[in-house]
Amino acid sequence: MLLLPAMLIAAEGDGPASPFEVNFGLFFWTWLVFIALYLLLKRFAWPAIVKATEEREQAIAKQLEEAKTLNAEAAAHLAEQQKLLGEARTQGQQLLADAKQAADRERSAALVKTKQEQEALLDRAKRDIAAEREKAIRALREEAVDLSLAAASKLIEQRLDSDGDRKLVLSYISSLEETN
């Protein structure tokens, strides 16, 4: 359609001499095409464009509302997670403190038990030493009795072997111990 006025102008042979010169035929056809195109767009294209724009606007508004809701939920979840994390840290520190106290108690109990065991071993060793000492003293007494009897028999030239003689010597040795 636009070619038609341009062809008419070219056919006449006398084109515009300057860019500021007005050609009323071109002016008329330009306006006619513009108005026809405007009416066609207004009738068919703009309602679809406006409808699509409004739908898009509504979809964007809905998405923004959903985003705000999700953002609020995420913030609530984040606060809850931070609270849980803080509680977990507190519980962890409490567990560590409890474990440390339990370890200290166990160590103290082990030290007490070890000390008791050492004292028991020491008492048993003292008892064993005393028993061995008594045993050695008894053996020395018997040896002393035998030596005394041997010495006495050498003196009196006879052998004192009876139990009565042995008792006599033992009583004499115990009396010597009591005086010392």
C-alpha positions in Angstrom: 0.0 0.0 0.0 2.8 2.3 0.8 4.4 1.5 -2.5 1.4 2.9 -4.4 1.9 6.5 -3.4 5.6 6.2 -3.8 5.0 4.8 -7.3 2.7 7.7 -8.1 5.2 10.2 -7.1 7.9 8.5 -9.1 5.7 8.3 -12.1 5.0 12.0 -12.1 8.7 12.6 -12.4 8.9 15.6 -10.3 10.0 14.5 -6.9 10.3 16.8 -3.9 13.1 19.2 -4.5 13.9 19.7 -0.8 13.3 17.7 2.4 11.2 20.5 3.7 8.7 20.4 0.9 5.3 18.8 1.8 3.7 16.3 -0.5 0.0 16.2 0.3 -0.6 12.9 -1.5 2.1 11.2 0.6 0.7 12.9 3.6 -2.8 11.7 3.0 -1.8 8.1 2.3 0.5 8.0 5.4 -2.4 9.1 7.6 -4.8 6.7 6.0 -2.5 3.8 6.5 -1.7 4.9 10.1 -5.4 5.2 11.0 -6.2 1.8 9.4 -3.4 0.2 11.2 -4.4 1.9 14.4 -7.9 0.6 14.1 -6.8 -2.9 13.2 -4.4 -3.0 16.2 -7.0 -1.5 18.5 -9.6 -4.0 17.4 -7.5 -7.2 17.3 -4.1 -6.9 18.9 -4.5 -4.6 21.9 -7.1 -6.6 23.7 -4.8 -9.7 23.4 -1.7 -7.6 24.4 -3.6 -6.0 27.3 -5.0 -9.3 28.5 -1.6 -11.0 28.3 0.0 -8.0 30.1 -2.6 -8.1 32.8 -2.3 -11.9 33.2 1.5 -11.5 33.3 1.1 -8.7 35.9 -1.2 -10.9 38.0 1.2 -13.9 37.7 4.1 -11.7 38.8 2.0 -10.3 41.7 1.1 -13.9 42.7 4.7 -15.0 42.5 5.8 -12.0 44.5 3.3 -12.9 47.2 4.4 -16.5 47.2 8.0 -15.3 47.4 7.2 -13.2 50.4 5.4 -16.1 52.0 8.3 -18.4 51.3 10.8 -15.8 52.5 8.9 -15.4 55.8 8.7 -19.2 56.2 12.4 -19.5 55.4 13.2 -16.8 58.0 11.1 -18.7 60.5 12.8 -21.9 59.7 16.2 -20.2 59.9 15.4 -18.8 63.3 14.2 -22.2 64.5 17.3 -23.9 63.1 19.5 -21.3 64.9 17.5 -21.9 68.1 17.9 -25.7 67.7 21.6 -25.2 66.9 22.0 -23.1 70.1 20.2 -25.7 72.1 22.4 -28.5 70.6 25.5 -26.5 71.5 24.3 -26.0 75.0 23.4 -29.7 75.4 26.8 -30.6 73.9 28.6 -28.4 76.4 26.5 -29.8 79.2 27.3 -33.4 78.1 31.0 -32.5 78.0 30.8 -30.9 81.5 29.0 -34.0 82.8 31.5 -36.3 81.2 34.3 -34.3 82.7 32.7 -34.5 86.1 32.1 -38.2 85.7 35.8 -38.7 84.7 36.9 -36.7 87.7 34.7 -38.8 90.0 36.0 -42.0 88.4 39.6 -40.8 88.8 39.0 -39.9 92.4 37.3 -43.3 93.0 40.2 -45.1 91.3 42.7 -43.1 93.4 40.9 -44.0 96.6 40.6 -47.7 95.6 44.3 -47.8 94.6 45.2 -46.2 97.9 43.1 -48.7 99.8 44.7 -51.5 97.8 48.1 -50.2 98.6 47.2 -50.0 102.3 45.9 -53.5 102.2 49.0 -54.8 100.5 51.1 -52.9 103.1 49.1 -54.3 106.0 49.4 -57.8 104.5 53.1 -57.3 104.0 53.5 -56.2 107.6 51.5 -59.2 108.7 53.6 -61.5 106.6 56.8 -59.9 107.9 55.5 -60.2 111.5 54.6 -63.9 110.8 58.0 -64.5 109.3 59.7 -62.8 112.2 57.7 -64.9 114.7 58.6 -68.0 112.7 62.3 -66.9 112.6 62.2 -66.2 116.4 60.6 -69.6 117.0 63.2 -71.3 114.8 66.0 -69.3 116.7 64.5 -70.4 120.0 64.4 -74.0 119.0 68.0 -73.7 117.7 68.9 -72.0 121.0 67.2 -74.8 122.9 69.0 -77.4 120.9 72.3 -75.5 121.4 71.6 -75.1 125.1 70.8 -78.7 125.5 73.9 -79.7 123.5 76.0 -77.4 125.7 74.4 -78.6 128.9 74.8 -82.3 127.9 78.4 -81.6 127.2 78.7 -80.1 130.6 77.0 -82.9 132.4 78.1 -85.4 129.9 74.9 -86.8 129.2 72.3 -86.2 126.7 69.2 -84.3 127.8 66.5 -85.4 125.4 63.3 -85.6 127.2 60.4 -83.3 126.8 60.6 -82.2 130.4 64.2 -81.0 129.9 63.1 -79.2 126.8 60.3 -77.4 128.7 62.7 -76.4 131.4 65.0 -74.7 128.9 62.1 -73.0 127.0 60.8 -71.6 130.3 64.2 -70.3 131.1 64.6 -68.6 127.7 61.2 -67.0 127.9 62.0 -65.7 131.4 65.2 -64.1 130.0 63.1 -62.4 127.2 60.7 -61.0 129.7 63.5 -59.5 131.8 64.9 -57.8 128.7 
